[in-house]
Amino acid sequence: MNQPLISVIVPIYNVEKYLDRCVESIVNQTYMNLEIILVDDGSPDNCPKMCDEWAQKDTRIKVIHKENGGLSDARNAGMPFVTGEIVSFIDSDDWIELNMFEKMLSQMQKDNSDIVSCGVKWVEEDGVVIRDVTVSKNEVLDTHSAMKELINDNKLKQHVWNKIYKHDLIKDIPFEKGKYHEDVFWSYQIVGRAKKISVIVDSFYNYVQRSNSIMGEGFSAKRLDSLEANELRCKYMKKNFPELYDNALYVYIGSCHYQLQCAVRANQPKEIIENIKNRTVFRKTGHPARVIAFKQKILYYLFTFFPMTTCRIRNRLGKGL
């Protein structure tokens, strides 16, 4: 097997409890031709010192210390230091199986693919598996099929951390700085460039569910970033994949429904409620109802014509949350 250099970017902020486990899982990979870029994003804990200590232990490790700018900014800061042909992004509170890069690179070379995506084990902080999210079989997707799977959140997910990418594919597309749900802003642009995407059954990535993580928070205005990302994706689809525009639009309206229902339940301020409601007007730019089943159409029309009433009824019934 050809031995290309894999560059691994690890953004780090306030994770001293998890950092050693993460880095150990990378340095101990069965595939050893790695360049490990630890990006200390102005972490206020012991992480900066831990990063420097790791660099002293392993010559493959580079450390970048920077002012805090958020996850996207940290990933972007690592990209200029990449010299590998392949790039991976690993979150610093997670860890990976020791044969992840060996197996995923082998699949990339076998399929001549631009991206390889593996399954994900959602785990407790102590490693207990909550659920294993994977596909039923190994498969190679072309650009159109991969984009449809990404939109539908099916065989291909938005996450960037359970994948490896060819460097040339991603080197000039930065992550959106200051945004939450940053992967949604980024992933469709990358998949739109890829000719072949391999999806594999093996679950090599361990995604830790932390109670104080962004995903563990209650409702806040940060959630509106995901709606902005979905709207931008719709506009991208209309221009580049018009045959998938209605699919993307339906998912966007569905996201509006979910976020509005959450906002109503959490008694959010009027400006947040109105922000979400106003976004549903975007449905008039396409015909999303024609790509869904009859039962889905009923809920879709109820929400688009009576958004607040629909959300209140579903909250009362405990549906959709």
N, C-alpha and C positions, 0 to 999 in steps of 0.2 A: 504494500500500500504506500502510495506517495505520502510524504510526511509534511504537509504544509503547516505553517505556524498559525496557531489559533490565539487570537487576542481576546482576553476575558476582562471586561470592564465591570468593576464592582463599586457602585456608589455607596458611600458610608456616612451614616449620620445617627448618632445616639443609639448604637446597637452593640455596646461592649459585651452584653450578655450572650450575644449570638455570633459575634464576629469570628472567633476562633473556629467554631464548628463550620462556618461557611468557608473560610479560607483553607482549612484542612481538607475539605472535600474537593477543593480545586487543585491544591498542590499535590495531592495524593492520587490524582487521576492516572489511570493506566496508560493514557495517551499523554506523553510528557513534553511534547514540543509546544509549550504554552508561553504566552506573554501575559502576565497577570497585572492588571492596572488597577490599583486600589486608589479610589478617589475620596479623600477625606473632605467632606463637604462642610468644613467648619464645625466638626462635631464637638460638643461641649463636654463630653465625657472622656474616658480613657482611650477612645478609639485612635486618635492621632498617634499616640505612643505605641499602641499595639500594631498599627500599620508599619511603623518604622522598624519595630522588632521583627516583624515578618520579613521585611525586605533584607534584614541582616541574615536571616536564616536561609533565604532562597533567592538566588541571583536572577531568577525569572520574574521577580516582583519589582514593579515600579510603583512609587507612591507619589501622589499629587495632593498637596495641601492647598486648600482654597477657602475663601469666605463662603459662608452658607448661601446657597442659591436655589436649593430644592433638588429633587430627584432628576428632573430633566436637565438642569444646568450641570449637575455632576456627571451625567452620562455624556453630555456634549463636551465637557472638559476633558474627558478621557479619550475622545476620538482622535485629536491631533497626535496623540502618542502611539496610536495603533500602527504597527508595521506588519501585522499578519495578513494573510489572504482571507482568513475566516474570522468573524467576530461573534462573540457571545456576551450577553448582558446577564449578570447574576445579581439578584438583590441580596444585601448583606445579612439579612435575618433569615434567609433560606439556606438550603444546602442541596448538593447534587449527588447522585450516585457515582461511584468511583469509575465506572466504565462509560459514563455519559458521552464524553467527547470522542472516545474511540469508536463507539457504536454509531453515533450520529454522523461523524465524518465518513465512516465507511459507507453509510447509506447515501450520503451526499455524492460520494464518488461513484457508487454503483449506479445511481439514477441520473447522474450529471445534473443535479438540481441546484437551485440558487439558495433555497431555504430548506431546512429540515426542522420539523416540529414534533416534539415528543409528548407523551402523556404526562399528567401532573398528579402527584399525590398531595391532597390537602391534609395537613397534619396539625396536631396540637403542638404547643411549644416543646413538650417532652417527647415528641416523635410519634405519638399515637396517630394512626391514620384515620381521618374523618371520612374521606371518600377518595376514590381513584378515578380521575377523569381522563378517559382515553378514547381511542377509536377502535372499531371492530377488526380492522385489518390494516396492514401497511398498504399505502397507496401513493401514487404520484398524480398530482393535480396540475392541470394547465392553468394559465392565468385566469381565464374566465371562471372555471370551476372553483379555483381557490378563492376568488373574490366573492363568489356567491356563498361559499362556506363561511367565509369571514363575516359577511354581512349577517348571516343567519346564526352566527356564533355556534356553529355545528362542528364539523371536523377540524376547522381552523379557528383558533381563539385569538383575541386581541393581544394577549400577553406577549411581551418580547422576550421574557426570561426563560422560556422553555424551548428556545430555538437557537439555531446557529445560522449565520448569514454570510454570504460572500461579501467581502469588504467593498468591492466596487459597486455593489447594489445599494449600499446604504451611506456611503461616505459623505455625500453632499446633501443629505436630508437630516437636519437636526431635530431634536425633540423640542416641543413647544415649552418654552421656559415659563415657569410660574403657573402652570396648569395642572390640575388634578385629572386623573383619567388620561394621562399623557400618552398611553399606549394607543388609545382610540384615535388620537390626532395623527399618529405616526404610521400605524400598521397598514392601513389601506394604501398609503402612498408607496410603501415598499412592495406589497403584494402586487400592486399594479405594474411594477417594473419586472417582476420575476417571471421567467418563462416556465419554470418547473418548481413545484413545491412538494417535498416529500413529507407525508404524515405517517408516523410510526406508532405502533401499539405500546411499546415499552414506556413506562413511566419513570423517567430518570430524574425528574425535578421534584423536590420536596418544598411545597409552599406553606409557610408557617402562618397560622391564623393567630394574630396577636390582637388582644382586646383593645390596645391603644393605637392600632394602625389606622390609616385613613379609611380603609374599608370597614373598620369596626366602629367608626364614629356614627352618631345619630345624624339626622338630617341637618344640612347647612347649605349655605349658598354655594359652597364648593361643588355641590352636585350639578350645578348648572353648567359646569365645564363639559360634562359628558354630553349635554344637549348641544352645546356649541360644536363639539367634535363631530357629532352625528349630522348636524346641519352642513358642516363643511364637507363631510363625506358624501352627502347627497349631491352637493354641487359638483364634486369631483366625478361622481358616477354619471351625472347628466352629461358631462363633457366627454368623459373617456369610456364609460361603459353604459350607454343609454338603455340597453336592454335590461340592465339590473337596477335602473333608477327607481322603479316602483317598489322593488324589494327593499332598497335602502330607505325609501321614504316611509314605508310601512313600519320598519324597525324604529325609525326616528319618532314617528307618532306614538308608537308603543312605549318608547322611552319617556316621552312627554307625559303619557298617561300614568306610568309608574311613578315618575317624580312628582307629578301633581298630587297623586293619591298619598304619597309619603308626606308632601308638604302640608296637605290638608289635615292629615292625621297629627302632624307635629305642630299645628297651629302657627304656621309660618306667617311672617308679615305680608301685607297685601301686595307689596311690590314684587315679592318672589312669586306669589300665586299668579299675578298678572303676567309676569315674565314668561312663565310656563304656558299659560293659556294662550297668549299671543303667538307662541311658536306653532300652535296647531294649525294656524292659517296656512302654513307652508304646504299643507296637504293638497291645496288647490293647484299646485304646480304639477301634479301628476295624478295617477289613478291607482293608488296603492290597494284599493279593495279588490282589484281584479287578480291579484296574485295570492289571495288567501282563501281559505275554506269558508263555507257558509256560516258555521258557528262563530268563527273569528270575525266575520263581517258584522254580525249582530252587535258584538261588543265594540267593534271599531266605530260603527255609526252612532251608537249610544254615546260613546265618549266624545266624538267630534262635534256632535250637535248639543249634547248636554254634559259637558266635562265635569262641572262641579257636582251635579246631582249624581252622576255615575260614580265619581270617586267617593262621595259620602256613603252611598249605598254599599259599595264594595268594602269600604272600611268597616261599616256596621256588620257586614256578613263575614268579615275576616278573609276576604278573597283578594288574591293578587299581591300579597305582602309576605 
